Amino acid sequence: MIETRSTATALNKHKRLQQFFQWLAEDERAVERSPADGVRPPQQPTKLAPVTSTDDTTRLLESCNGSGFMNLRDQAMIRLYCNTRARLSEVANLHVDDIDWNTDSLVYQGKGGKERRVRMGPKTARALSRYLRAPSRHCGSERPELWLAARGGVPLKASGIKLRLRRLGERAGIRG
């Protein structure tokens, strides 16, 4: 099964069979002992996240050149991802108060409610600063959320960020 399916599927089937044979042996007494005893579960290899090349990142940033609200937001978002290696949910849940301008760092709310402080580079800090000055003319600038949608002044959620980055990548000619 490992050769034809993913290891996650094989591991799931292994666990199910283990439980089934345990039930047969203990509750039903249909077999003396479980045939799954001593059978190791398939090992799941760790999958590394793909890394975007420097050329692709440059093309992505060039695709959102300009001084409009959306361009400034997209540049800040892309630089933040590239500079801090953040998760989609961490970036989406950022608030303006999470940024510490004295130390050029920000606080991410990670998985399981864990907080982590991450430093950002000068280009990322500059892009964020430019973006934060732009919403004063934009609807919703008084909101605590960092990322605002283009219309209506509502916060941009993780799905909206993902969709926006996908569209920017397509516009820049980046596959995948």
N, C-alpha and C positions, 0 to 999 in steps of 0.2 A: 504494500500500500504506500510505503514511503516513496517508492519510485514513480508511482502514478498520481499521487495526491500530495497535498501539503503535509508537513510534519504535524501541524496543529490538528488536522483531520485524523491522522493516524493516532496521535496521542489521545484524542477524544474517543475514538473507537476502542483503543486499548483500555481506557478507564471503564467504559461501558461493559466490555467483555469481562473485565476483572470483577465488577460488581455482580454481573449475571452469574458467573461461575461460583462466586462466593455464596450467592443466594441458593444455587443448586446444591452446593455441598452442605451448607449449614441449615437452611430452612426446609428444603425439600428432601434432603438426604438422597438425592438421585445419583450423586457421584461421591466417592470416598474423599477425594480432595480436589481442590480446584486445579485444573490444568494450567491456570494462569500463574500459579505460585512459582516464584523464581524467574518469571519472564520480565525482563526490564522494559520499562516504557521507552518508546523511541525518543532520542535526544533531539531537542529543538535547537537548530543553529540560531545564533543571534543575527538578526538582520540589521545591517547598518543603513542608516538613512542616506539617501543619495545626496551628494554635495554638488551644489551648483558651481560651475566653472566661473572664473573671474570674467571671462568674455561674456558669458550669459548674464551675469550680474550687471555688467556695464551696459549691455543692450537693454536689460530690464529697466535700469535707471534712466537711460536715454529715452525710453518709450514714454516716460512721464515727466519729461522736461517741461518747464513752464512755471509761471507764478500763480496759476489759478489754485483755488482751494483743494480740488481733488489731486492735482499734481503734487502739491506740497505734502498732502496727507500720504499719498502713495510713496513718494520718495522717503519720507520719514519712516514709514512702515517697512519698506524694503531694507533700508539701512539698519533698522532695529533688528530685523530678523538676521541679517548677515553678520551683524556685529555681536549680538548677544546669544545666538543659537537658541532662541526661545521656541517654545511650543506655540501652536496656533491659539490654544485656549489662554495661554499666559499673555500673549500680546492682545488678544481680544478683550480680556478683562482688566486691562490697565486703566487707571484713573489718573487724572492730572496730578493729584496729590502723591502718586507713587514715584514721581520724579524728584530726585534730590539734585538741584542745580549746583550746590556747593561742592559735591563730590563727583559730579557727572555720573551718577548711578541711578538705578531705579529698582523698585521692589516688585518682583513677580509673585503672584499667587499660583503656586504649582499644584501638582496632583496631590490629593489628600489634604489640601489646605496648607501645605508647606510653603513658607515664604523663603525667597532667596533674593539676595541683593546682587545686582550685576552692574559692573561698570560699563559705560559706553564710551566710544571713541569720540574725538572732536568733530568729525564730519557727521556722525549720528546725532550728537548733541546740537549741532548747528541746524540740521534738518528738522529736528523736533522743535527747536526754538522758532524757526521760520513757520512751521505748521501751526504752532500754538498762537502765534501773532495773527495768523490769517483768520481764524474763526471769529475774531472780534467783529468782523463784518459779516459773518455767516450766522444763519439761524441756528439756535441751539448752543451758542458759545458759552452759555452759563451752566451747562450740564457738567457733572463731575467726570463723566466718561471721557477717555482720551480721544477715541476714534469716533468721528461723526460721519453719518451718511451724507451724500451729496445733496439730498433734498429732505426737507422736513425737520432737520436738526435732531434726528433721532440717532441713538448710538448704533455703531456698526458692529454687528455680532460676528462670531467666528465664521459662520457660513458665508456672510457677506464679504469678509476679508478673503476667504478662500476663493470665492467666485471672482473677486476683483483681481487677485494675483494671477489666476488662471487666464483671465482676459488680457491682462498686461503681458503675460508670457506669450500668448498667441499673437498679440500685436507686434511683439519684439521678434517673433519668429523662433521662439524657443519651444522645442518639442518636450512634451511631458510635464 
